[in-house]
Amino acid sequence: MTKLRREKTSVSQEDYLKAIWEMLEEEQTPISARLAEELKVTPPAVTAALKRMTRDGFLRVERSGRIDLTRKGRQVAERLALRHQLAEMLLTEVIGLSWARAHDEAERMEHAISDEVEALLLKRFSGHTACPHGLPLRGGYARLRKQGAVLLADLAAGESAEIVCVHEKDGKFLEFMDGLQLRPATRIEVRKREYDETMTLRAAGHTIHLGKPATSRIWVRRGA
């Protein structure tokens, strides 16, 4: 089988493509304003970057403003996402960095991982199916949904579940979750739901109260 040559991309291009891919995975509509907010750049900078990447065949911008990845753009984004996950595993399991800090460090490392190092890391972590925060390898939230995961916020009082994934982009949120011992593989029971959608949970031997901002960022598998 002939191996396709990978076109060299800049760190900035990779960041844009991965951000668009993540929005699609999270069922958000990628538009310029969201990219500017996510990447902390100005709207004119986003416009210029999108023009270059459209010209280079990485994406398409529809008249509505929606941004879609081409096959080439998706390949770059998915490869970078995988390298990010491999970096997280290296940081937590080999170096010993805390689970809550791994995402931010991996954001910096992902661009420096070569094909050779990627292959070695895949071999080293061959038994893993997800990153430390629970996102499936070679896939994101779309694959989680296909595997039957739902948001904790969708559970009713009396239901039990197992945490399978925790949203990883907010380091303070991860530290908060870590302090409550709420990680992937933790079993929970919903004891009560309030009118304001606050939930009372039983988990890790403790009673825990979580609001919608937290329960909407925790993925679970019912009755696991």
N, C-alpha and C positions, 0 to 999 in steps of 0.2 A: 504493500500500500504506500503510495506516494505521500510524503509528509508535506503539508502546506507550509510555505515560508511565512513566518510571522513578521508583519510589518512593524517597524520600530515606532513606538508611541512615547510621547513625553509624559512626565508625571502629571501635568495639568490635564492632558487629554484623558489619561486613565481615571483621574478623579471625577471628571465630568461623566464619563461613560459608566462608571460604577454607581455614581449618584443617580443617574437616569434608570439604570437597571434596578437599583434598590427601590425606587419609587414605583416602578412597574410591579415589582414583587409584592409591595405593600398595598397594591391596588390604588395608588395615587396617580393622578394624571400629571406626567412630567411637563412643566411649562417653565419659561424663563424665570419668572418671579420666584418659583419654588427653588430652582437651582441657585439663584443668587443668594437666597436665604440659607440654604443648606451648605453651600461652599463658602459663604461669607465673602462674596465678591460683589462688585457693582453691576447693575443691569447692563451698562454698555460693554463691560468685559464679557458677560455671558453672551450677548448678541454677537460679538466678534468671534468668540470661541465656537459658537454654534455654526457660524458661517464657514469657518475653517474646517470643522469636522464634517459638515455636510459636503463640502467640496472634496474632502478626502475619502468620502464614502462610508463614514462611521455611523451616520444617523440621517434621519429625515425630519423636517419640520413641516407640519401640516398648516393649512391656512388658518385653522382654528387656534394655532399656537401650540398644539400638542406635539411633543417630541417622541419619536420612535427610533429604536436602534435598528440598524441594518444587521445582517448576519455577521458581518465583519465586526461591527461595534459590539454586538452581544458577545462574541467570542472573547474580545479583549476584557469586557466587564466581568464575565464569568471566570476567566482565568485569574483576574486580580482578586475577585471575591474568594476564590479557593486559596490563593496564596495568603490572603488575610487570615483565613481560618487556620491554615497550617502554622502561621506565625503565632497565633493565639495559643495553639497547642504546645508549640515549642516554649513559649514564654511561661505557661502555667505548669506544664508537666516536667520540663527539663530544667529550666532556670529557676522556677519556683515563684514567679511573680503572682500577685494576688489575682483572683478571678475578676475582681472589679476593675482592675487597671489594665488588663490585657488588651482590651479593644483599642484604647487610645495608642498604646505602644505599637500594636500591630498595624495601625493606620500608617505609621512611619516606616515600618519594616517591609510592608507588602511590595513596595515598588523596587526594592533591592534584591528580591529573591529571583535567582536565575533559573533556567530550565533544569540545570543539573541539581541545584539545591531543592527545587520543587520535587523532583523525582526521588531524592533521598528522603525528604520529609514524608512523602506519600508512603514510602516503604517503611519508615520508622513508625508511622501512625496508621498502618494498614488495617488495624482492627477497629478504628474509629468510624463512626457514621455521622457524627455531628461535632460542631465546635464546642468549646467549654460552656457557651451560653445556650446551646441546644439547637442552633440552626443546622439543618442537614448539610453535609458536605456536597459540593457541586449543585447546590440548590439553595433557595431562600424560603421566604414565607409561602410562596406558591406551593412548594413541595410539602411544607408543613400542613397546609390545608388539605392537600391530596392524601396525606397520611392520617387524616381525621382529627387533627388538632383544632381546638376552638379557643377563643379568648376566655379567660377566667371571668370576665365581666358578663359573659353569656350564660353562666351557670345559675341555676335556681337554688334556693335554700333546700338543704337536704341532699344535694348531689355531692358525690366524691369524685376525685380526679387525681391525676399525677401531673406535676409540672413537667413540661417537655422543653420549653424555651422561654427565655427572658430577653426582652428587648435590650440590645447591647450598647446603643449609641450614647446613653447618658450615664457617665461614670458615677455621678452622685446617686442616681437611681440604683445602680448595681451595688454600690456600697450599702445603701438602705436595705436592699434585698438580702445582701450577704449578712447583715446584722440580724435579720429576722430568720436566717437559715432557710430562705426560700430560694432553692436552686433546682435545676433540672433533676428529676427522679424523686423529688420530695412529694409525698402524698398529702393531699389536703381534703378537708371536708368543709363545705359551706354551711355554717350554722344559721346564718341570718342575712337577709337583704333588707336594707332600709329604703325609705322612699327616695332619698337622695343618691341611691345606688352604692352607698357604703356597704361593704361586706364584712361580716364577722366570720373568721375562718378558724379551724383547728388544724394546726400543722406543727410538726417537729415538737410535739408535746406542749405547745403553747396556744393560747387564744390570741388571735391577731386581727386587727381592724385595718382594712384597706379601702381607700377611696377609688373612684373611677379612674383618675390619672394613673394609678398603679395597676388596677385589675385589667385595664385595656392594653397593658403592655406585657402581660403574662399569658403564655400559651399553655394549654393543658390538654390532656386526653381523658375524656370522661370514663369513669368506672375502671380505670386502669389498676 
